[in-house]
Amino acid sequence: MKRIAILAIVIVVVIGGWSAAWFVASGMIRQNITQLASADGQATPRVTCSKLDIGGYPFWFDVACSDLTVTQGDLTGNVAQVKATALAYSPWQVLLRVSAPATLEDAFSGSKERLDWQNLEASAHLTGWRIERISVVGDGLALSDTVAGANLMGKAAHAEFHLLDIPEQHDAQKGLAALRLYATATGLDAPGFQITDGKSTLDARISGVSDDVRTYGDADLLKRWQTAGGKIDLAGFTGNAGAQSFDIKGSIGLDTGGHPAGQLSLASKGLVERFGSAVPDQYRALVLGNPGADGTYQQTLTFTNGLIFSGVIPLGTLPALM
C-alpha cells in the first residue's frame, strides 16, 4: 500500500510539473507573439493577429493566428490564418498550415495583389538553431491583381520550395553553414505572357550562411555573408512552355562594396520570337545573344565592380546591396 501511495505521489508530481512547464511555455509563446505588435513597422515589421489561440495540451503546442497582418513601411501583408503545430517535447520541428487568401498592398504605388490556393502547408526542422530543412508545398495557386477587380496574373497547379542543410559543408567553429535551394512549379499559366502549362525549376547552393537562424534578422547579415566568401551557385534555373524555354547557370556573390560579382550563362529558345519588336534588336542580342543552328540563343553576363557586362560591352550599373 505504501509503495502504491509513493507511486501515486510521483505520478502527480510528474504530471503537475509537466503541466506547469506546458502552461509556462505557452505563456511565453503568447507573450513573444503579442510583443511583435509593438514594433514600429518601419525598421522592424509589426505583426498582429485579430485572434490568437494556443492549445494542444499536454503533448502539443497548436498556435493559431487569425487575420495575420504584417506591416513594414508602405507594405501591408495579410493572411487569413496561420496555424503552427509542434511537439511539446520536440519543438525543433514545426508544421504550418496556411489558410487562403494572402494579400499584399503597397500604399506608395497603390498596387494590390491577392494569392489564393487550394492547399498550402509548410514545415521547418532545425538542428539546434541550424536549418535542417524548410519546405513549402502548395496546390492550386493563383495570383491576381486586385486594384480594379480581380485580374489573373498567373497560376500554378502545383509548387514546392525546399531549403536543405548540406551537412558536410557545416563549419561549427566559424558558425557557417551551406544550404541547397530547390524549387519547382508545374501547370504554370500566365495570360499576360501567353504562357500555358509551363514548368520551372530552380536548383542552387548557398554557401557561407550563418548556422544560427536567430541572426537572420541582423542588419549586418549580408556583410557577414560577403566577408565569409558566401556564394550562390546556380546549378540551373530552367523553364519551358511549349516551344519556349530558358536555362540559366552560374555563380554570384558580393564584392567588398556590396555589389553583385560573378557570372551567369543564359540559354533560351523562342523568347526573342515571343517578345518580338517589344525589345530593340541591339538589346536583344546583348542580353540574349545570337541564335545557333538549332535556334537556341546563348549569352554570358558578367557582374563586376558595380557593372554588368555582356561580353566586353557594359550594359549598366548595379546598386550596392549592403
Secondary structure, DSSP 8 states (H G I E B T S, - for coil): -HHHHHHHHHHHHHHHHHHHHHHHHHHHHHHHHHHGGGS-SSSS-EEE-SEEEEE-TTTEEEEEEEEEEEEETTEEEEEEEEEEEEETTEEEEEEEEEEEEEEEEETTT--EEEEE-SEEEEEEEEETTEEEEEEEEEEEEEEEE-TTS-EEEEEEEEEEEEEEE-GGG-BTTTTEEEEEEEEEEEEEEEGGGTEEEEEEEEEEEEEEEES-GGGTT-TTHHHHHHHTT--EEEEEEEEEETTEEEEEEEEEEE-TTS-EEEEEEEEEESHHHHHGGGS-HHHHHHHH-EE-TTS-EEEEEEEETTEEEETTEEEEE-----
